[in-house]
Amino acid sequence: MNRLKTNGVAFIAFLCATTLALAGASTTQAKPNYGFEKMKALVGAWQGTTKDGKAVKVTYSLVADGSAVMETLEPGNESAMITMYHPDGGRVMMTHYCSAHNQPRMRAEAASADPKSLTFNFVDATNLSSPTEGHMERLVVNFVDSDHFAQEWTFKVKDQKQVDLFTFQRN
């Protein structure tokens, strides 16, 4: 009986030591996602203008316990559009819920420690019947300073591209 207890205690001690060793190994710091951190810094309300001088509003909210950023873009009298940003390893992914009734997904490659811009390029889309159908193909977010940024959205139909520029300042 004593031998059984000794073996049981030894086994429990082994399990505890293994668990602690594995826990210590898993606490290594993941590399920071500088692009996503830059998007998180936009949280709040912003006023802006289009390249034609029309008013536009955008709001950024941190959602899903800080794992995603939700952008609500309200271009004048048009329907609001939602874009969700989230980390993908060192990269940033986004899904744009467009008034064109499709949902393009774009990806920005890993950014440096203090990126001045993020360039999101088309990966794929849902509800897009053909690649020639109108959809957002590219987004460039230019970070000017903590209270100013700009967006360049590229909309593609067949071989035609239209670039819309929005400039924003924090409320």
C-alpha positions as MATLAB code, in Angstrom:
seq = 'MNRLKTNGVAFIAFLCATTLALAGASTTQAKPNYGFEKMKALVGAWQGTTKDGKAVKVTYSLVADGSAVMETLEPGNESAMITMYHPDGGRVMMTHYCSAHNQPRMRAEAASADPKSLTFNFVDATNLSSPTEGHMERLVVNFVDSDHFAQEWTFKVKDQKQVDLFTFQRN';
ca = [
       0.000    0.000    0.000;
       2.830    2.422    0.855;
       4.484    1.633   -2.472;
       1.220    2.450   -4.292;
       0.940    5.779   -2.433;
       4.579    6.593   -3.198;
       4.077    5.849   -6.906;
       0.878    7.930   -6.916;
       2.596   10.904   -5.260;
       5.527   10.603   -7.676;
       3.141   10.524  -10.645;
       1.253   13.610   -9.407;
       4.562   15.429   -8.856;
       5.601   14.502  -12.411;
       2.304   15.844  -13.820;
       2.682   19.109  -11.899;
       6.284   19.576  -13.066;
       5.316   18.833  -16.687;
       2.376   21.234  -16.533;
       4.554   24.001  -15.099;
       7.230   23.417  -17.734;
       4.675   23.562  -20.544;
       3.051   26.664  -19.063;
       6.428   28.380  -18.919;
       7.124   27.480  -22.545;
       3.791   28.884  -23.719;
       4.265   32.265  -22.042;
       6.835   33.368  -24.598;
       5.773   36.706  -26.014;
       4.137   36.664  -29.432;
       5.525   39.208  -31.852;
       3.511   42.430  -31.723;
       1.220   43.162  -34.651;
       2.145   46.798  -35.311;
      -0.420   47.229  -38.078;
      -3.287   46.075  -35.888;
      -2.051   48.258  -33.014;
      -2.131   51.230  -35.404;
      -5.740   50.396  -36.361;
      -6.669   50.115  -32.659;
      -5.260   53.619  -32.117;
      -8.045   54.940  -34.391;
     -10.772   54.000  -31.873;
     -13.125   56.956  -31.514;
     -15.141   59.328  -33.711;
     -13.730   61.193  -36.711;
     -14.995   63.887  -39.112;
     -13.719   64.089  -42.643;
     -14.200   65.080  -46.235;
     -14.116   63.359  -49.597;
     -11.865   64.572  -52.410;
     -14.948   66.528  -53.617;
     -15.293   68.276  -50.245;
     -18.369   66.311  -49.078;
     -18.689   65.555  -45.367;
     -18.043   62.017  -44.165;
     -17.958   60.456  -40.689;
     -16.194   57.366  -39.442;
     -16.251   55.673  -36.046;
     -13.906   52.960  -34.803;
     -14.834   50.602  -31.960;
     -12.824   47.885  -30.277;
     -14.948   44.702  -30.212;
     -14.676   40.995  -29.390;
     -12.549   41.545  -26.282;
     -10.048   43.656  -28.215;
      -9.509   41.093  -30.972;
     -11.180   43.156  -33.721;
     -11.735   46.768  -34.739;
     -15.091   47.741  -36.240;
     -15.181   50.704  -38.609;
     -18.520   52.385  -39.381;
     -18.132   54.645  -42.412;
     -20.957   57.094  -43.120;
     -20.352   58.860  -46.442;
     -22.862   61.730  -46.418;
     -26.408   60.656  -47.239;
     -25.347   57.198  -48.414;
     -25.857   53.975  -46.501;
     -23.290   53.267  -43.769;
     -20.692   50.601  -44.491;
     -18.957   48.392  -41.942;
     -15.380   47.143  -42.123;
     -13.982   44.665  -39.619;
     -10.209   44.524  -39.020;
      -8.431   41.728  -37.161;
      -4.908   40.353  -36.776;
      -3.793   37.369  -38.837;
      -0.414   36.451  -37.395;
       1.735   39.507  -38.145;
      -0.632   40.697  -40.875;
      -3.985   42.491  -40.672;
      -7.098   41.158  -42.415;
     -10.230   43.126  -43.134;
     -13.705   42.374  -44.415;
     -15.597   45.289  -45.953;
     -19.412   45.094  -45.882;
     -19.992   47.236  -48.942;
     -23.014   49.095  -50.281;
     -22.215   47.264  -53.559;
     -23.755   44.246  -51.735;
     -20.571   42.178  -51.649;
     -17.975   41.580  -48.966;
     -14.375   41.832  -50.154;
     -11.633   40.575  -47.868;
      -8.256   42.267  -48.018;
      -4.937   41.723  -46.298;
      -2.123   44.061  -45.252;
       1.298   42.490  -44.865;
       3.234   42.697  -41.598;
       4.137   46.273  -40.695;
       7.219   47.859  -39.158;
       7.269   49.178  -35.583;
       5.675   52.526  -36.512;
       3.941   52.177  -39.857;
       3.031   55.381  -41.684;
       0.546   53.456  -43.827;
      -1.127   50.090  -44.265;
      -1.980   48.796  -47.734;
      -4.772   46.234  -47.916;
      -4.980   44.229  -51.149;
      -7.866   42.099  -52.391;
      -7.808   38.434  -51.345;
     -11.330   37.248  -52.175;
     -14.973   38.203  -51.706;
     -18.324   36.742  -50.842;
     -21.450   37.519  -52.862;
     -19.327   38.483  -55.893;
     -20.720   36.720  -58.968;
     -17.654   37.409  -61.129;
     -14.278   39.145  -60.770;
     -15.453   41.835  -63.211;
     -18.388   42.817  -60.978;
     -17.850   46.071  -59.046;
     -16.010   45.630  -55.742;
     -13.441   47.279  -53.504;
     -10.006   46.072  -54.541;
      -7.613   48.043  -52.380;
      -7.464   50.244  -49.292;
      -4.517   52.369  -48.223;
      -4.707   53.873  -44.734;
      -2.214   56.726  -44.273;
      -1.483   57.679  -40.658;
      -0.562   61.378  -40.478;
      -0.489   61.822  -36.682;
      -2.624   60.770  -33.700;
      -5.425   63.153  -34.758;
      -5.303   62.870  -38.571;
      -5.392   60.059  -41.123;
      -6.529   59.416  -44.685;
      -8.019   56.523  -46.628;
      -7.677   55.752  -50.339;
     -10.322   53.246  -51.436;
      -9.989   51.673  -54.915;
     -13.222   50.377  -56.487;
     -12.841   48.134  -59.531;
     -15.410   47.332  -62.237;
     -14.107   45.220  -65.135;
     -10.787   46.938  -65.969;
     -11.850   50.372  -64.694;
     -10.620   51.637  -61.317;
     -11.957   54.555  -59.295;
     -10.005   55.885  -56.306;
     -11.886   57.720  -53.551;
      -9.885   59.721  -51.029;
     -11.146   60.499  -47.519;
      -9.239   62.698  -45.059;
     -10.170   62.618  -41.364;
      -9.513   64.480  -38.149;
     -10.413   63.235  -34.679;
     -13.518   64.746  -33.019;
];
